[in-house]
Every structure is written in structure tokens, then in C-alpha cells.
Amino acid sequence: MGKYGAVGRPGFRGNLKVKAVILAGGKGTRLAPYTTVFPKPLMPVGEMPILEIIIRQLKAAGVADIVLCVGYLSSLLEAYFGHGEKLGVKISYSHEAEPLGTAGPLGLVAGLDETFLVMNGDLLTTIDYRGMLKFHREHGQSATIGVANKDVKIDLGVLEISADHKLTNYIEKPVLKYKVSMGIYVFEPGVLTEIRGKGRLDLPDLILNLKKAGQSPMAYDSNCRWLDIGRVDDYTAASETLERDRHLYLPEEGSSP
């Protein structure tokens, strides 16, 4: 058992005994003007709000206890989701009086006394939540980050130049490959000591603080599909992806909630 708490028991069948905390309080400014009167988690992908897709996926994975961290236009989210009755899960709400970043709101959530999941409320992904939790428990660390592969195309000729200004290479429109954070995390309850009383704090800063404190956050690379719908182009791509491969994102759609 380390400073940040013991890891839960491995192996699970049926419902997973973890809470999922979904960050749904942002203003979604990159999707303006759509989000001027509409919270981003209610943006429809196909005919279904992105947050409903996430909740349905969590339920299919056995996660039935969900906390929504809300702020901006929270009344619309509460009116749509209620307490989770129509989706067959338990939904509660944690309200931010003022913006606290992406990690700060976790300090307001009650009952995070066992391993818990944290994620953004605007993701379209095929990640295996059970697999991520199993990976986290097997490695015994305080934090695990969901990782995706991201290709970034540079639409220019990239020059490599020596210190004496001679051209050493010319790469036309290279594609750079990165491992990026999906905005999905698994934490042990002890990490809350790095959050409470610290004011505004973002998740990348929390991860770096844990590392500075001697922890070894893990990276779960499941090679899954992933899109963050924060930008208009990605939002359009998410709608097209869901229409084309709906069965990959909502495999349990035919069953009753």
C-alpha cells in the first residue's frame, strides 16, 4: 500500500464497483456558436447526445454509478438525464460555483473512497473500460491515463538545417505520430490529497504533481478509436464515424437499458 492508497481487487463480473466521474461543466467555446445556448455534452452525434453515448457505453461495461461535474447550463443536463432512470444507471451531480479546471472539480465529489474513473464528457471512443480498469489494478499505481495514437500531418515542406545553416534534409508534408491523452483516467482515492484545497487545477498538472511526488502514473494504450468533439472538424468526423460504424460504439443498443 502506497501513499495514495491501495489498489482494488482484480477481476470483475457484472457491475463494476467503481464510480465514473464525467466532466461536463465546460463552456465548449471551440464549438461556438452551437454551445452558446447548448452545453457541449448535449451536442448530438447522429441523433444522440455525445454524453448519452458515453453513459450507455459505461453501462454496457458494468459501470452504473455516475457523477456529472456540471457548471455551464447545468439545468439543461439535469433536465435531460435526470437521475439516470431512462438509461438504467444512477446519476448524481456535483456543481462548480466557479471554474476549477479539469481536476479541481474532483475535490468536490463525495464518496470517491475506492478506485474511480474520470473522463471528459465529449469523447467518442471504443475504449475497453473493463480492460483499462484491469490494467490499472494489475500495475498498482495511483493513476492510469488512457492513451490514443494521433497522426498530425504537416501540410508544408519541413527543413532540417545544421548549425552552420546547411540543408541536411527536406521532408515534404511529413506525418508526425504521437501518443496523446484521451481525457480518460483511472485514479485511486489518495490522489484527492493533491486536489482538495488547491483551487483551480487541471488534470495534466495533477499527473505531473503525482510524478513529482514519486508516483509512476501508467499509460493504457488500447489501440482503440478516439475522437474529441471539441472542434467543429472533429465533431463532423464523429457524426460520420458513428453513422458508419455504429455497432462499434453502441454494441448494446438493441438491449433494454
CORFEN-V417193 format. One record per residue. RES is the residue in one small letter. PHI is phi in degrees with one decimal (NA if undefined). D_FIRST is the distance of its C-alpha to the first C-alpha in Angstrom with 2 decimals. Layout:
# CORFEN-V417193
{{RES	PHI	D_FIRST} {RES	PHI	D_FIRST}}
This chain:
# CORFEN-V417193
{{m	NA	0.00} {g	-98.7	3.81} {k	-57.6	6.98} {y	-97.8	7.89} {g	104.8	5.94} {a	-76.3	4.83} {v	-85.7	7.69} {g	-66.9	10.73} {r	-69.7	12.73} {p	-74.9	14.96} {g	84.2	18.69} {f	-160.0	20.86} {r	-132.7	24.50} {g	67.8	26.64} {n	-66.4	25.13} {l	-85.8	21.67} {k	-84.8	19.64} {v	-134.4	18.99} {k	-88.8	21.04} {a	-111.4	22.93} {v	-103.0	23.89} {i	-109.9	27.09} {l	-83.0	28.51} {a	-131.1	32.19} {g	-106.5	33.49} {g	-74.8	35.01} {k	-88.5	38.77} {g	60.2	39.09} {t	-62.7	41.67} {r	-71.7	41.91} {l	-102.8	43.29} {a	-62.0	45.94} {p	-88.4	48.44} {y	-55.6	46.87} {t	-88.4	44.00} {t	-64.6	46.35} {v	-122.2	46.77} {f	-141.9	44.07} {p	-67.5	40.26} {k	-54.5	38.98} {p	-62.8	36.73} {l	-94.4	40.00} {m	-62.3	41.77} {p	-76.2	43.07} {v	-111.4	42.27} {g	71.5	45.11} {e	-105.1	45.83} {m	-123.0	42.25} {p	-56.1	40.14} {i	-57.3	37.31} {l	-68.2	34.81} {e	-66.2	36.23} {i	-59.8	35.72} {i	-60.7	32.02} {i	-64.9	31.63} {r	-63.3	33.56} {q	-64.8	31.36} {l	-61.9	28.16} {k	-62.1	29.85} {a	-61.5	30.92} {a	-83.3	27.32} {g	98.5	26.33} {v	-97.3	25.05} {a	-118.5	27.18} {d	-116.8	25.59} {i	-125.9	26.60} {v	-114.4	26.75} {l	-99.9	29.41} {c	-86.3	29.12} {v	-123.2	32.83} {g	-156.6	35.30} {y	-64.4	38.40} {l	52.0	40.75} {s	-62.8	38.09} {s	-62.1	40.85} {l	-69.7	41.85} {l	-64.5	38.38} {e	-66.3	38.20} {a	-66.2	41.73} {y	-76.9	41.01} {f	-94.5	37.67} {g	54.0	37.94} {h	-105.0	35.02} {g	91.3	34.78} {e	-57.0	37.37} {k	-72.8	39.38} {l	-102.8	36.42} {g	72.8	34.83} {v	-130.9	31.56} {k	-100.7	30.34} {i	-118.6	30.77} {s	-123.8	30.11} {y	-127.9	30.80} {s	-122.9	29.29} {h	-100.5	32.07} {e	-94.3	32.12} {a	-75.1	34.85} {e	-145.6	34.78} {p	-59.3	33.30} {l	-118.9	29.68} {g	79.9	29.16} {t	-94.1	26.92} {a	-96.8	23.52} {g	-51.2	24.93} {p	-60.9	25.82} {l	-64.1	22.24} {g	-68.1	22.02} {l	-94.0	24.82} {v	-83.7	23.43} {a	-83.3	22.53} {g	81.7	20.14} {l	-88.1	17.50} {d	-105.8	14.73} {e	-136.9	13.46} {t	-47.3	13.51} {f	-138.9	16.94} {l	-102.7	19.68} {v	-130.3	21.86} {m	-156.3	25.23} {n	-73.1	28.67} {g	-93.8	31.45} {d	-136.3	33.96} {l	-111.0	32.70} {l	-114.1	34.52} {t	-150.4	32.37} {t	-109.2	31.95} {i	-56.5	28.19} {d	-89.9	26.44} {y	-64.0	23.90} {r	-62.6	22.62} {g	-62.9	22.33} {m	-67.2	20.41} {l	-65.5	17.83} {k	-62.8	17.61} {f	-58.3	17.26} {h	-58.9	14.44} {r	-68.7	12.40} {e	-66.5	13.43} {h	-93.4	12.35} {g	67.1	8.77} {q	-102.1	9.67} {s	-77.7	10.25} {a	-149.0	13.94} {t	-131.6	16.54} {i	-107.9	20.24} {g	-73.2	23.09} {v	-118.5	25.63} {a	-123.8	29.38} {n	-91.9	32.20} {k	-131.5	34.85} {d	-97.8	38.27} {v	-118.6	40.18} {k	-89.3	43.89} {i	-96.5	45.77} {d	-84.1	49.34} {l	-145.9	50.88} {g	-80.3	51.73} {v	-97.7	49.03} {l	-103.2	50.37} {e	-109.0	48.72} {i	-128.5	50.66} {s	-76.6	50.64} {a	-63.6	50.67} {d	-99.3	54.48} {h	74.0	54.78} {k	-89.6	55.61} {l	-69.8	54.43} {t	-109.4	52.06} {n	-163.5	51.16} {y	-135.4	52.12} {i	-114.0	49.81} {e	-83.8	51.39} {k	47.0	49.11} {p	-71.2	45.84} {v	-111.3	42.87} {l	-94.2	39.56} {k	-109.5	36.44} {y	-131.2	33.11} {k	-97.8	29.60} {v	-125.1	29.12} {s	-71.8	26.65} {m	-83.4	27.68} {g	79.5	26.43} {i	-129.4	23.84} {y	-137.3	20.10} {v	-119.6	16.94} {f	-127.7	14.35} {e	-93.1	11.21} {p	-60.8	12.40} {g	-62.4	10.81} {v	-66.9	13.44} {l	-63.3	16.06} {t	-67.2	15.79} {e	-86.4	17.44} {i	-114.2	20.14} {r	-64.4	21.31} {g	79.9	24.17} {k	-99.6	24.59} {g	73.4	27.63} {r	-67.6	28.55} {l	-153.8	25.87} {d	-101.1	25.98} {l	-61.2	23.31} {p	-58.4	24.15} {d	-67.3	23.67} {l	-60.4	20.28} {i	-60.4	19.18} {l	-66.7	20.79} {n	-65.4	19.23} {l	-62.6	15.68} {k	-64.4	16.96} {k	-62.9	18.57} {a	-82.1	15.42} {g	97.2	13.99} {q	-81.9	12.34} {s	-129.2	13.96} {p	-54.9	15.30} {m	-98.9	16.62} {a	-120.0	20.21} {y	-99.8	21.36} {d	-105.2	25.03} {s	-98.0	26.68} {n	56.0	30.24} {c	-92.5	31.13} {r	-81.2	33.92} {w	-158.5	33.21} {l	-140.8	35.42} {d	-99.0	34.82} {i	-87.1	37.96} {g	-66.8	37.99} {r	-113.3	41.20} {v	-60.0	44.51} {d	-61.5	44.70} {d	-69.4	41.26} {y	-63.1	42.13} {t	-63.4	45.30} {a	-63.1	43.52} {a	-63.9	41.00} {s	-62.9	43.93} {e	-67.0	45.67} {t	-64.6	42.59} {l	-64.8	41.96} {e	-62.9	45.64} {r	-77.4	45.71} {d	-127.3	42.48} {r	-54.7	41.71} {h	-63.8	40.54} {l	-76.9	37.61} {y	-97.8	36.31} {l	-131.5	37.33} {p	-65.5	37.32} {e	-95.8	37.03} {e	-59.9	39.89} {g	-74.7	42.29} {s	-90.7	40.24} {s	-75.5	40.32} {p	-66.1	37.61}}
